[in-house]
Amino acid sequence: MTQEDLLHRLVYKNDPTELEKALGSAKDVNSLHRGQTPLTLAITLGYKDCVKTLLDFGCSTLIPNEFGWMPFQEATSYGNREIMKMVYLAKRKEYSKWVDEKGKKILNELSLDLQDFSAEMQWSFTSFIPFVSSLCPSDTYTITKKGSCVRIDTTLVGFERLNWIRGNISIIFNGDGPDPKLVIVDHDTKTVQQVWPRDFSLTDEAIEEDISVALNTPIYNRNENIEGYPTSVWNIDSFTVSFPTRTEHLSANPLPQFKIIENKIAAKKAAREQKAKEAASKPKSRFVIANPDKSDSDSEDEYLKKEREEEEKIRNYKAGYRNIQDGVDEDDEELKAAKRAFSELAAFRGTLDPPTPCQIALEDYFARSDSIHLGRPFELDVKERNFSGKLWIYKPIGDPNTDLETIPINFSILSPILELVGLGNEHLRSFTNFIDQSMPDGFPIQIELPIGMLPLSANIRFQNIKKSCDHEKDWFDIPVVGGAYRAGEVVRAVEDAL
């Protein structure tokens, strides 16, 4: 028996004392067995003391199980608030470290790369839906680098469903001086969002609120699979994007408030249908009721319509879009509705009734060769799309005058910047995920890729590439918060997107 296999056995036996001893000498505390890491196994079994022990020894909250679900998502499904809080706090601490390492990587790469440059990334969007395709936007990212500073300017902030969100946005990494920073600046709303370094601490009230939000909403995931085949142009085939959604925790007691309302509506509907059946079986009266009572279906349709409208407002309110705009009155009706919708979503929901305990004996479980889910039974909806993409790669052909040095852009600098700011932005996230997947040697002059589950594809072309930067150093200055600009959120926070 390997040391890693022993960790899973001790978790399954719910033996935190022996588990602590074994963790001290384990080489890999995140190993997968039967589809689970030790941490996701402990969470799905509801073994609180084992979860605490594993987190104390540094088990990762960012490594999913074989089914693609993160530890906090599994903790949400199980529904024990104490376990959720432990995993949530560990996750934020690990995110903080991840963001810090990304920022330091950018700073280090900039210190090694002395070449200044300027370039443009031309984004053109198309859709297989004819009417949508005619409305698709285009945008040009202007990228400039000078010394230890990089600036990217754009007008396309992102997408909300099929609405294009426009803005006047600058992404600035200023590595000069003792206080390097990566920020996103919205010049229209005069807002500065600091991406790196940043404080991930939260009040106890905010933590409890986030846990309630998780318990009151479906669990979303995103999985991607990509496989490349080289030709004269690199064709990326077998690109599958799947978005599984889990809702089993929404059916557990105590029910969330919206479920209670839905159940009341369903009960009224069933009673109404039963009454209609009984009425149909009786002899018809020769009298007709001129003004029958208003049907409950009206209130049902009204409720569902309100839910759809408030879903959008919740996202806007939580991301801070309404709060950071100048001139927004606190008495604004839309803002009030957004706050009300969010407060309903964040309504406290206690620890859920645990799922039925696992009935598989220890030896039977470890005798299995397949992966198995042990927690609350899945209630799963999966949306999936298959895509293809293309890469136009520039690479050496033996001519010393046409080597890679003619392309001054260093992706080891550009990629982590886009990764940090793109986590709440569908088209940037799609781009960085695509680039990270087995890039062939050379520079991608042009890229064609799908945009998540949206009916969109993007064609990205690098153009006007120069080995110089025409801007002075003040071009990379970060606006001072407290004067004309103020702190706020421009894109969705990193920890919300991961």
C-alpha positions as CSV (number, residue, x, y, z in Angstrom):
1,M,0.0,0.0,0.0
2,T,1.4,3.4,-1.0
3,Q,1.5,6.3,1.4
4,E,-1.0,8.2,-0.7
5,D,-3.4,5.2,-0.7
6,L,-3.1,5.1,3.0
7,L,-4.3,8.7,3.2
8,H,-7.6,7.8,1.4
9,R,-8.1,4.8,3.7
10,L,-7.6,6.8,6.9
11,V,-10.1,9.4,5.5
12,Y,-12.6,6.7,4.7
13,K,-12.2,5.3,8.2
14,N,-12.7,8.8,9.6
15,D,-9.5,8.6,11.6
16,P,-8.0,12.1,11.9
17,T,-5.4,11.1,14.5
18,E,-3.7,8.5,12.3
19,L,-4.3,10.7,9.2
20,E,-2.2,13.5,10.8
21,K,0.7,11.0,11.3
22,A,0.5,9.8,7.7
23,L,0.3,13.3,6.3
24,G,3.7,14.1,7.9
25,S,5.5,11.7,5.6
26,A,3.2,11.8,2.5
27,K,4.8,13.0,-0.8
28,D,1.5,13.9,-2.5
29,V,-1.4,15.0,-0.3
30,N,-3.6,15.7,-3.3
31,S,-3.4,12.3,-5.1
32,L,-6.5,11.0,-6.9
33,H,-7.9,7.6,-5.9
34,R,-11.3,6.4,-7.1
35,G,-11.8,9.8,-8.6
36,Q,-11.3,11.8,-5.3
37,T,-8.5,13.7,-3.6
38,P,-8.2,13.0,0.1
39,L,-9.9,16.4,0.7
40,T,-12.8,15.9,-1.7
41,L,-13.3,12.4,-0.2
42,A,-13.4,13.8,3.4
43,I,-15.8,16.6,2.3
44,T,-18.3,14.3,0.4
45,L,-18.3,11.9,3.5
46,G,-18.9,14.9,5.8
47,Y,-15.9,14.1,8.0
48,K,-15.3,17.5,9.5
49,D,-12.2,16.6,11.6
50,C,-10.5,15.0,8.6
51,V,-11.2,18.0,6.5
52,K,-9.6,20.3,9.1
53,T,-6.5,18.0,9.3
54,L,-6.1,17.9,5.6
55,L,-6.4,21.7,5.2
56,D,-3.9,22.2,8.1
57,F,-1.4,20.1,6.1
58,G,-1.9,22.1,2.9
59,C,-4.2,20.0,0.8
60,S,-5.2,22.1,-2.1
61,T,-8.7,23.7,-2.5
62,L,-7.9,24.4,-6.2
63,I,-7.5,20.8,-7.3
64,P,-10.8,19.2,-8.5
65,N,-11.8,15.6,-8.2
66,E,-12.0,13.5,-11.3
67,F,-15.6,14.7,-12.0
68,G,-14.3,18.3,-12.3
69,W,-15.7,19.6,-9.0
70,M,-13.7,21.8,-6.7
71,P,-13.6,21.1,-2.9
72,F,-15.8,24.1,-2.1
73,Q,-18.4,23.0,-4.6
74,E,-18.5,19.5,-3.0
75,A,-18.8,21.2,0.4
76,T,-21.7,23.2,-0.9
77,S,-23.4,20.1,-2.1
78,Y,-23.0,18.4,1.3
79,G,-24.2,21.6,3.0
80,N,-22.4,21.6,6.3
81,R,-21.7,25.3,7.0
82,E,-18.7,24.6,9.3
83,I,-17.0,22.5,6.6
84,M,-17.9,25.1,4.0
85,K,-16.3,27.9,6.1
86,M,-13.1,25.9,6.6
87,V,-12.8,25.2,2.9
88,Y,-13.8,28.7,1.9
89,L,-11.2,30.4,4.1
90,A,-8.5,28.0,2.8
91,K,-9.6,28.7,-0.7
92,R,-9.2,32.4,-0.4
93,K,-5.8,32.0,1.2
94,E,-4.7,29.8,-1.7
95,Y,-6.2,32.3,-4.3
96,S,-4.2,35.0,-2.6
97,K,-1.0,33.1,-3.0
98,W,-1.9,32.2,-6.6
99,V,-2.5,35.9,-7.5
100,D,0.7,36.9,-5.7
101,E,2.8,34.4,-7.6
102,K,1.3,35.5,-10.9
103,G,2.1,39.1,-10.1
104,K,5.7,38.3,-9.1
105,K,6.1,36.2,-12.3
106,I,5.1,39.2,-14.4
107,L,7.6,41.5,-12.5
108,N,10.3,38.9,-12.9
109,E,9.7,38.4,-16.7
110,L,9.7,42.2,-17.2
111,S,13.0,42.5,-15.4
112,L,14.5,40.0,-17.8
113,D,12.9,41.4,-21.0
114,L,14.6,44.7,-22.0
115,Q,12.8,45.0,-25.3
116,D,10.2,47.8,-25.6
117,F,7.3,47.2,-28.0
118,S,3.9,48.3,-29.2
119,A,1.3,46.2,-30.9
120,E,-2.4,45.7,-31.6
121,M,-4.7,42.8,-30.9
122,Q,-7.6,43.0,-33.4
123,W,-10.7,41.1,-32.1
124,S,-13.5,40.3,-34.5
125,F,-16.5,38.3,-33.4
126,T,-18.8,36.2,-35.5
127,S,-21.8,33.9,-34.7
128,F,-23.4,31.0,-36.5
129,I,-26.7,32.8,-35.7
130,P,-27.2,35.1,-38.7
131,F,-29.0,38.0,-36.9
132,V,-26.6,37.9,-34.0
133,S,-23.6,37.8,-36.4
134,S,-24.6,41.1,-37.9
135,L,-24.6,42.7,-34.4
136,C,-21.2,41.3,-33.3
137,P,-18.7,43.8,-32.2
138,S,-15.0,44.3,-33.0
139,D,-12.4,45.8,-30.8
140,T,-8.7,46.6,-30.9
141,Y,-6.5,46.0,-27.8
142,T,-3.6,48.5,-28.0
143,I,-0.6,47.0,-26.1
144,T,2.5,49.0,-25.1
145,K,5.5,48.0,-23.1
146,K,8.3,50.3,-21.8
147,G,10.8,49.0,-19.4
148,S,9.0,47.3,-16.5
149,C,5.6,48.7,-17.5
150,V,2.8,47.3,-19.7
151,R,-0.5,49.0,-20.7
152,I,-3.4,47.5,-22.6
153,D,-6.2,49.7,-23.8
154,T,-9.6,48.4,-24.9
155,T,-13.3,49.4,-25.2
156,L,-14.9,45.9,-25.0
157,V,-15.3,45.1,-21.3
158,G,-17.1,41.8,-21.8
159,F,-20.4,40.0,-22.4
160,E,-23.6,39.6,-20.4
161,R,-25.5,37.0,-22.2
162,L,-25.5,38.4,-25.8
163,N,-25.1,42.1,-24.7
164,W,-21.7,43.7,-25.4
165,I,-20.5,45.7,-22.4
166,R,-18.5,48.7,-23.6
167,G,-16.2,51.0,-21.7
168,N,-13.0,52.9,-21.8
169,I,-10.7,50.5,-20.1
170,S,-6.9,50.4,-19.4
171,I,-5.1,47.5,-17.9
172,I,-1.8,48.9,-16.4
173,F,1.1,47.0,-14.9
174,N,3.6,49.4,-13.4
175,G,6.7,47.6,-12.2
176,D,8.7,50.8,-11.5
177,G,9.6,51.7,-8.0
178,P,9.1,49.9,-4.7
179,D,5.3,49.5,-5.0
180,P,4.6,47.6,-8.3
181,K,0.9,47.2,-9.2
182,L,-1.5,45.7,-11.7
183,V,-4.8,47.6,-12.0
184,I,-7.8,47.9,-14.3
185,V,-9.0,51.5,-14.9
186,D,-12.4,52.5,-16.2
187,H,-11.9,56.0,-17.4
188,D,-15.7,56.6,-17.9
189,T,-16.7,55.8,-14.4
190,K,-13.4,57.0,-12.9
191,T,-12.8,53.7,-11.2
192,V,-9.6,51.9,-10.3
193,Q,-9.6,48.2,-9.4
194,Q,-6.4,46.8,-8.0
195,V,-5.8,43.3,-9.2
196,W,-2.3,42.7,-7.7
197,P,-1.3,42.9,-4.9
198,R,-4.6,42.8,-3.2
199,D,-6.1,42.1,0.2
200,F,-8.3,38.9,0.3
201,S,-9.5,39.4,3.9
202,L,-13.2,39.5,4.6
203,T,-15.3,40.2,7.6
204,D,-17.1,37.3,9.4
205,E,-20.4,38.8,8.2
206,A,-19.2,38.7,4.5
207,I,-18.0,35.2,4.8
208,E,-21.3,33.9,6.3
209,E,-23.1,35.9,3.5
210,D,-21.0,34.2,0.8
211,I,-21.7,30.8,2.2
212,S,-25.4,31.5,2.2
213,V,-25.2,32.7,-1.4
214,A,-23.5,29.4,-2.3
215,L,-26.2,27.4,-0.5
216,N,-29.0,29.3,-2.2
217,T,-27.7,29.1,-5.8
218,P,-26.9,26.3,-8.3
219,I,-23.3,25.0,-8.5
220,Y,-21.8,25.9,-11.9
221,N,-18.7,24.4,-13.5
222,R,-16.8,24.7,-16.7
223,N,-14.7,21.9,-18.2
224,E,-12.6,22.2,-21.4
225,N,-10.9,19.5,-23.4
226,I,-8.6,20.4,-26.3
227,E,-6.4,18.3,-28.7
228,G,-4.1,19.8,-31.4
229,Y,-3.1,18.4,-34.9
230,P,-0.3,20.3,-36.8
231,T,-0.7,21.1,-40.5
232,S,0.5,24.1,-42.5
233,V,-1.9,25.9,-40.2
234,W,-2.5,24.5,-36.7
235,N,-6.0,23.1,-36.6
236,I,-7.4,22.6,-33.0
237,D,-10.0,19.9,-33.2
238,S,-12.0,18.0,-30.5
239,F,-12.4,21.2,-28.5
240,T,-15.2,20.4,-26.1
241,V,-16.6,22.9,-23.6
242,S,-19.1,21.6,-21.1
243,F,-21.0,23.5,-18.4
244,P,-22.4,21.1,-15.8
245,T,-24.8,22.5,-13.2
246,R,-25.6,20.8,-9.9
247,T,-28.7,21.6,-7.9
248,E,-29.1,18.7,-5.4
249,H,-28.3,21.0,-2.4
250,L,-31.3,23.2,-3.4
251,S,-33.6,20.3,-2.6
252,A,-32.3,19.5,0.8
253,N,-33.7,20.8,4.1
254,P,-33.9,23.5,5.2
255,L,-35.1,24.7,1.8
256,P,-33.9,28.0,0.4
257,Q,-36.5,30.8,0.5
258,F,-37.2,30.7,-3.3
259,K,-37.8,26.9,-3.1
260,I,-40.4,27.5,-0.4
261,I,-42.1,30.0,-2.7
262,E,-41.8,27.6,-5.7
263,N,-43.3,24.8,-3.7
264,K,-46.2,27.0,-2.6
265,I,-46.9,27.9,-6.2
266,A,-46.7,24.2,-7.3
267,A,-49.1,23.3,-4.5
268,K,-51.5,26.0,-5.6
269,K,-51.2,24.8,-9.2
270,A,-51.8,21.2,-8.2
271,A,-54.9,22.2,-6.2
272,R,-56.2,24.3,-9.1
273,E,-55.7,21.4,-11.5
274,Q,-57.5,19.0,-9.1
275,K,-60.4,21.5,-8.7
276,A,-60.6,21.7,-12.5
277,K,-60.8,17.9,-12.8
278,E,-63.5,17.7,-10.2
279,A,-65.4,20.5,-11.9
280,A,-65.1,18.7,-15.3
281,S,-66.6,15.5,-13.8
282,K,-69.7,17.3,-12.5
283,P,-72.8,18.2,-14.7
284,K,-72.3,21.6,-16.3
285,S,-74.4,24.4,-14.9
286,R,-76.5,26.5,-17.2
287,F,-75.2,29.6,-15.4
288,V,-71.8,31.2,-16.4
289,I,-69.7,33.1,-13.9
290,A,-69.1,36.5,-15.4
291,N,-66.0,37.5,-13.4
292,P,-64.0,34.5,-12.3
293,D,-61.3,35.0,-9.7
294,K,-57.9,35.8,-11.0
295,S,-55.9,32.7,-11.7
296,D,-52.9,31.8,-9.5
297,S,-51.0,31.2,-12.8
298,D,-50.7,35.0,-13.1
299,S,-48.7,35.3,-9.9
300,E,-46.6,32.2,-10.9
301,D,-45.7,33.9,-14.3
302,E,-45.0,37.1,-12.5
303,Y,-42.7,35.4,-9.9
304,L,-40.7,33.6,-12.6
305,K,-40.4,36.8,-14.7
306,K,-39.2,38.7,-11.6
307,E,-36.6,36.0,-10.9
308,R,-35.1,36.3,-14.4
309,E,-34.9,40.1,-14.1
310,E,-33.4,40.0,-10.7
311,E,-30.8,37.4,-11.7
312,E,-29.2,40.0,-13.9
313,K,-29.4,42.7,-11.1
314,I,-27.8,40.4,-8.6
315,R,-24.8,39.9,-10.7
316,N,-24.5,43.6,-11.3
317,Y,-24.9,44.5,-7.7
318,K,-22.4,41.9,-6.4
319,A,-19.8,42.9,-9.0
320,G,-20.3,46.5,-7.9
321,Y,-21.2,47.9,-11.3
322,R,-24.1,49.9,-10.0
323,N,-22.3,51.0,-6.8
324,I,-19.3,52.5,-8.5
325,Q,-20.9,54.6,-11.1
326,D,-20.9,58.3,-10.5
327,G,-24.3,60.0,-10.1
328,V,-26.2,56.8,-9.0
329,D,-28.7,57.9,-6.4
330,E,-29.1,55.6,-3.4
331,D,-32.8,56.0,-4.0
332,D,-32.5,54.7,-7.6
333,E,-35.3,52.1,-8.0
334,E,-33.1,49.7,-10.0
335,L,-30.4,49.9,-7.4
336,K,-32.9,49.2,-4.7
337,A,-34.3,46.2,-6.6
338,A,-30.8,44.9,-7.1
339,K,-30.0,45.2,-3.3
340,R,-33.3,43.6,-2.4
341,A,-32.7,40.7,-4.8
342,F,-29.2,40.2,-3.5
343,S,-30.3,40.3,0.2
344,E,-32.9,37.6,-0.6
345,L,-30.1,35.5,-2.3
346,A,-27.8,36.0,0.7
347,A,-30.6,35.1,3.2
348,F,-29.1,32.9,5.9
349,R,-29.6,29.2,5.3
350,G,-28.5,26.8,8.0
351,T,-26.5,23.6,7.7
352,L,-28.4,21.1,5.4
353,D,-29.6,17.7,6.5
354,P,-26.7,15.4,5.6
355,P,-27.1,12.9,2.7
356,T,-27.6,9.2,3.5
357,P,-24.4,7.9,4.9
358,C,-22.2,5.8,2.6
359,Q,-23.1,2.1,2.9
360,I,-20.0,0.7,1.0
361,A,-17.6,-1.2,3.3
362,L,-14.0,0.0,3.3
363,E,-12.5,-3.0,1.6
364,D,-15.3,-3.1,-1.0
365,Y,-14.6,0.6,-1.8
366,F,-10.9,0.1,-2.2
367,A,-11.4,-3.0,-4.2
368,R,-13.1,-1.0,-6.9
369,S,-11.2,0.3,-9.9
370,D,-13.8,2.8,-11.1
371,S,-14.3,6.4,-9.8
372,I,-17.3,6.9,-7.5
373,H,-19.2,9.9,-6.1
374,L,-20.0,9.3,-2.4
375,G,-21.8,12.5,-1.3
376,R,-25.3,13.8,-1.9
377,P,-26.6,12.2,-5.1
378,F,-26.1,14.3,-8.2
379,E,-28.9,16.4,-9.6
380,L,-27.0,17.4,-12.7
381,D,-27.7,19.3,-15.9
382,V,-24.9,19.3,-18.5
383,K,-24.7,21.7,-21.5
384,E,-22.0,20.8,-24.0
385,R,-20.6,22.2,-27.2
386,N,-17.9,20.9,-29.6
387,F,-15.7,23.4,-31.4
388,S,-12.7,23.7,-33.6
389,G,-10.1,26.5,-33.7
390,K,-7.1,27.5,-35.7
391,L,-3.6,29.0,-35.0
392,W,-1.6,30.8,-37.6
393,I,2.0,30.4,-36.3
394,Y,5.0,32.4,-37.3
395,K,8.2,30.4,-36.8
396,P,11.8,30.2,-38.2
397,I,12.3,28.9,-41.7
398,G,16.1,29.0,-41.8
399,D,16.5,32.6,-42.9
400,P,18.5,34.5,-40.3
401,N,16.6,37.7,-41.3
402,T,13.2,36.1,-40.5
403,D,13.7,34.6,-37.1
404,L,11.5,34.8,-34.0
405,E,13.5,37.8,-32.7
406,T,11.5,40.0,-35.1
407,I,8.5,39.4,-32.9
408,P,9.1,41.4,-29.7
409,I,6.0,40.3,-27.8
410,N,6.8,38.0,-24.8
411,F,3.8,35.7,-24.0
412,S,5.4,34.9,-20.6
413,I,4.6,38.5,-19.7
414,L,1.3,39.1,-21.6
415,S,-0.3,35.8,-20.7
416,P,-0.3,36.1,-16.9
417,I,-1.5,39.7,-17.1
418,L,-4.5,38.7,-19.3
419,E,-5.0,35.7,-17.0
420,L,-5.3,37.8,-13.9
421,V,-7.7,40.4,-15.4
422,G,-9.6,37.9,-17.6
423,L,-11.1,35.6,-15.0
424,G,-14.3,37.5,-14.9
425,N,-14.3,38.1,-18.6
426,E,-15.5,35.4,-21.0
427,H,-13.5,36.3,-24.1
428,L,-10.2,36.9,-22.3
429,R,-10.6,33.7,-20.3
430,S,-11.3,31.8,-23.5
431,F,-8.1,33.3,-25.0
432,T,-5.8,32.5,-22.1
433,N,-7.2,28.9,-21.8
434,F,-6.7,28.4,-25.5
435,I,-3.1,29.7,-25.4
436,D,-2.2,27.6,-22.4
437,Q,-3.2,24.3,-24.2
438,S,-0.1,22.8,-25.9
439,M,1.0,25.9,-27.9
440,P,3.3,24.9,-30.8
441,D,6.6,26.5,-31.2
442,G,6.4,30.0,-32.7
443,F,4.3,33.1,-32.3
444,P,0.5,33.0,-32.9
445,I,0.0,35.9,-35.4
446,Q,-3.7,35.0,-35.7
447,I,-6.0,32.8,-33.6
448,E,-9.5,31.6,-34.2
449,L,-11.3,30.3,-31.1
450,P,-14.8,29.8,-29.6
451,I,-16.1,31.9,-26.8
452,G,-17.3,29.5,-24.1
453,M,-21.0,28.5,-24.4
454,L,-21.9,31.7,-26.2
455,P,-22.8,31.2,-29.9
456,L,-19.7,33.2,-30.8
457,S,-16.2,32.8,-32.2
458,A,-13.4,35.3,-32.1
459,N,-10.7,35.9,-34.6
460,I,-7.7,37.6,-33.0
461,R,-4.9,39.1,-35.1
462,F,-1.7,40.7,-33.9
463,Q,-0.8,43.7,-36.1
464,N,1.2,46.9,-36.2
465,I,4.0,45.2,-34.2
466,K,6.9,47.5,-33.5
467,K,10.1,47.2,-31.5
468,S,9.6,50.5,-29.8
469,C,7.1,52.4,-27.6
470,D,6.3,56.0,-28.6
471,H,4.8,56.9,-25.2
472,E,6.6,58.5,-22.3
473,K,6.8,56.9,-18.8
474,D,3.8,58.9,-17.6
475,W,1.6,56.9,-20.0
476,F,1.9,54.0,-17.5
477,D,1.1,56.1,-14.4
478,I,-1.8,54.6,-12.3
479,P,-4.5,57.2,-11.5
480,V,-4.4,58.2,-7.8
481,V,-7.4,57.0,-5.8
482,G,-9.0,59.8,-3.8
483,G,-8.9,62.6,-6.5
484,A,-11.0,62.3,-9.6
485,Y,-10.8,58.5,-9.4
486,R,-12.0,56.1,-6.7
487,A,-11.5,52.4,-5.9
488,G,-14.1,49.9,-7.1
489,E,-14.6,46.9,-9.2
490,V,-14.4,47.1,-13.0
491,V,-14.5,43.3,-13.7
492,R,-15.8,40.4,-11.6
493,A,-13.4,39.6,-8.7
494,V,-10.9,36.8,-9.3
495,E,-12.1,34.7,-6.5
496,D,-15.7,34.8,-7.8
497,A,-14.6,33.6,-11.2
498,L,-12.3,30.7,-10.3
